[in-house]
């Protein structure tokens, strides 16, 4: 219709890049967390920052909410569309704009995959944050969720590597947050934006810091009779002053699943596997590596295997990174959680998860970043059995609460999204949540950017009704504006 929002979007991005057919839109109804699904009114695939601006500005003028989406690999429902809203799909913005190795910087668009950044600066440099989905996940999504990965114990999260952002605010205004330097004067607004889950705007250009490739990398896997024994080894390694590049744990169920995909030949009768990788100067790694092997043996390891070469190291990592997709080989469905606990409470919380699993009658596979206590329990269930999906979601929630009660957090790297917003009051007082909302309103006073996420209850920006100041999920009547 001339003058309608859909017509404006088609004029801006091309008719073939504005999807309104219900069957086409079903492709975008959820992210990696399949338990939540909403079909948007339209999906738009802009090809440039200018087109993103045009799309966002049009949504603002019509008072229609929008959600930015990258590769759709998120696991918290953070990219879940809004019914009768617009989904802004950023997969066509995948240019690497600049590689500046002398200054250890790379500038790219949000649709660039995580692994493509390391490939662009190899072999002399790499980009440390490495989610398990790094082959497909986009840097824009990483920025939104402040993603981590296996090497975050030593190297840190996305927020430690993003130095600058070009951001389109919810009214279509373009702002620059940060830059190439590490510490720009003024408020740390790019730090505020990283991890804001798309509620403050959409990044169209991202400047990241890359680091030199370590001189030496050595990897081992140690097998234990139980996760508790492996957890004790983790504590001993860290207490000894060793800072591994990565330290990952898998329990028996996740090992069994991954073995069916990776065929690493790991023993089938062990309770847990601890994957430890050291990187850095050759002399340091040589000395520390023997310490790690000894500490694992002293903690009760039944066997320690050292990767002989890069090929075997890749097999070790294939086992770990196959854990999520491989779980489909042992369970028809699974519910992924992501919570954090103090490393010293690891044994206690794992025992609590085991008890909850027994009480519910549902299996739970545990795969996690052991160094920083970031758990990824996978609640297995059969969605074809009446009531099992609901029981799985309830069990996943009880695990989140157990982690918070142990002094941890409801999420480590997957974000809050829609999945865990109900648990925000378990961590934050009302005054804290109100402060979060004031910040959100400063960026997006009309509440159009990714509404319905992060905050546990409907919250408004001020008293004067705007075009979309109802609760975001109350979308009745918005179709008339499309």
Secondary structure as UniProt FT lines:
FT   TURN            2..3
FT   HELIX           5..13
FT   HELIX           15..17
FT   STRAND          18..19
FT   HELIX           22..25
FT   HELIX           26..28
FT   TURN            34..35
FT   STRAND          42..44
FT   HELIX           49..62
FT   STRAND          66..69
FT   TURN            78..79
FT   STRAND          86..89
FT   TURN            91..92
FT   STRAND          96..100
FT   HELIX           101..103
FT   STRAND          105..108
FT   TURN            110..111
FT   HELIX           114..121
FT   TURN            122..124
FT   STRAND          125..126
FT   TURN            132..136
FT   HELIX           139..145
FT   TURN            150..151
FT   HELIX           152..155
FT   HELIX           158..160
FT   STRAND          162..168
FT   TURN            170..171
FT   STRAND          174..178
FT   HELIX           189..193
FT   TURN            194..195
FT   TURN            197..198
FT   STRAND          202..209
FT   STRAND          211..212
FT   STRAND          216..224
FT   HELIX           227..239
FT   TURN            240..241
FT   STRAND          246..251
FT   HELIX           252..262
FT   STRAND          272..280
FT   HELIX           282..298
FT   TURN            299..300
FT   STRAND          303..306
FT   HELIX           310..321
FT   HELIX           323..326
FT   HELIX           327..329
FT   STRAND          333..336
FT   STRAND          339..340
FT   HELIX           343..345
FT   HELIX           346..360
FT   STRAND          364..369
FT   HELIX           370..372
FT   STRAND          374..381
FT   TURN            383..384
FT   TURN            386..387
FT   HELIX           388..405
FT   TURN            406..407
FT   TURN            417..419
FT   HELIX           421..423
FT   HELIX           424..427
FT   HELIX           430..443
FT   TURN            445..446
FT   TURN            451..452
FT   TURN            467..468
FT   TURN            472..473
FT   TURN            476..477
FT   HELIX           478..481
//
